[in-house]
Amino acid sequence: MTATLAPPVRIRNADVGALGLLAVATGALESVVTPTLPLLQRELDMSPAEGALLSVVLLITGALVTPVAGRLGDRYGGKRVLIRLMTVVCAGGLVSALAPNLPVLLLGQVLQGAMVGALPLSFILVREHLPAGASKVAIGVVSGLFVGGGMAGTLSAGPVAEGLSRHWMFALPTIAVIGATMLVNRLMPHDPPGRSDDAGVDWPGLVLLSGTLATLMIVLALATDIGSQPLVLGVLIVVLAAFATGWTAVERRAASPMVDLRMLARPAVWKSCVLTFVICLGTSVAVYLVPQLFAVPADQYGFGAGATEIGFFLLPGAVAASLAGPISGIGARRLGPRAVVTAGIVIMVAALTGLATLHTEVWHLVIGKMLIALANGLCVTAMVTSTATSVDRSDTGIATSLVLVTRVLGYAVGAQVSGALLTAGTPSGSDVPAESAFVTGFVIAGAVTALSLLVARTMSKGVNE
């Protein structure tokens, strides 16, 4: 006689709120390095190459851990894996806070990178314990709060590091992560394991994926200097191709692959991945270029803004980013994800085009950055929601992980392209890029983002799905 499984326990608003608090805290901890990189380079006596490595090491770990976390969450239960993952993150935050030198700080960032896997695990919990309609809104809330937390970290890291120390800019969000993790552990009911196979972890695939991502990130981090060393570039490309080919071959033959490439072949999943990559690439161009433009001396074509002023100017974007997730969740539920994504793309293209043509007043940049943050939140949340609700419940973690990996890669590629444009556009003997370098960056980002409409129009409307 077959035992009847008990229905999942319905969670309350307080439980979703605990996941939201965790998203805010992890988003803040994730974002503190980028705005304070010059300060860290100065205090730790880092070379530009070492600074580039520090800025991408968390992305490397996050892109690797995300599909692993989603896979394990699908197999063993979201809450069980989430709590263990956040224990690693908390340890990494403490190591970063106490780091006396660069090697120890790099270790802390590697451990912190595990935080990126928290989102797909949160989505597993939400889908397990809420009906379909309510889960879309909850996913939107959690995603939006993660984005808002990232913006809050970006705004607060500089003042905390300058007013207290670089140690506290890691310690404060880590304390928040510890508190939120304890709250989730106390409030969130356990979800049953979604898989019963005994294939274990796909270690060969995991190692090859890590090599692929690490090599890709090294190529991107060294992009601005690697042109003078074509032999190094050639070697890295060969290594990258070898890793990628080996990983693809292993995953196609694995009985229980860590990243199921067959899932990536599903139209709903690959379209979400392509759109997420392009949209995040466009967003990261603005995230990188707008603060740089604020800081250009006022006697040239910029505004000579300091860290505090830049943080104030970016505040409307932080608000828009935090609101975009819930708005997108509600919009996807009522109108379908295709309508939300299309609207977001149109808004982003208009904002990037506007920044390319109008950037002579502070309010031009403030409004442009705010619209881009809103558009990014609308699109990415709708992509995650569409993907999470288009696959079986047992595949929620790994499917959304694929989208989140492309999010990380999109941001990394966009930032490196922007840095290369500014480097190429800086006249010899000057440390201020030509204005045309900023215009070129905004135009390229706008054009690439506009092309994503070709993919968005093929999406399913998804209303009431």
Sequence and secondary structure as in RCSB ss.txt:
>XXXX:A:sequence
MTATLAPPVRIRNADVGALGLLAVATGALESVVTPTLPLLQRELDMSPAEGALLSVVLLITGALVTPVAGRLGDR
YGGKRVLIRLMTVVCAGGLVSALAPNLPVLLLGQVLQGAMVGALPLSFILVREHLPAGASKVAIGVVSGLFVGGG
MAGTLSAGPVAEGLSRHWMFALPTIAVIGATMLVNRLMPHDPPGRSDDAGVDWPGLVLLSGTLATLMIVLALATD
IGSQPLVLGVLIVVLAAFATGWTAVERRAASPMVDLRMLARPAVWKSCVLTFVICLGTSVAVYLVPQLFAVPADQ
YGFGAGATEIGFFLLPGAVAASLAGPISGIGARRLGPRAVVTAGIVIMVAALTGLATLHTEVWHLVIGKMLIALA
NGLCVTAMVTSTATSVDRSDTGIATSLVLVTRVLGYAVGAQVSGALLTAGTPSGSDVPAESAFVTGFVIAGAVTA
LSLLVARTMSKGVNE
>XXXX:A:secstr
            HHHHHHHHHHHHHHHHHHTSTGGGHHHHHHHTT  HHHHHHHHHHHHHHHHHHHHHHHHHHHH
H HHHHHHHHHHHHHHHHHHHHH  SHHHHHHHHHHHGGGGGHHHHHHHHHHHHS HHHHHHHHHHHHHHHHHHH
HHHHHHHHHHHHHT HHHHHHHHHHHHHHHHHHHHHHS     S        HHHHHHHHHHHHHHHHHHHTTTT
GGG HHHHHHHHHHHHHHHHHHHHHHHH SS SS HHHHTSHHHHHHHHHHHHHHHHHHHHHHHHHHHHHS TTT
TS    HHHHHHHHHHHHHHHHHHHHHHHHHHHHH HHHHHHHHHHHHHHHHHHHHH  SSHHHHHHHHHHHHHH
HHHHHHHHHHHHHTTS GGGHHHHHHHHHHHHHHHHHHHHHHHHHHHHHTS TT SS  HHHHHHHHHHHHHHHH
HTHHHHTTS   TT 
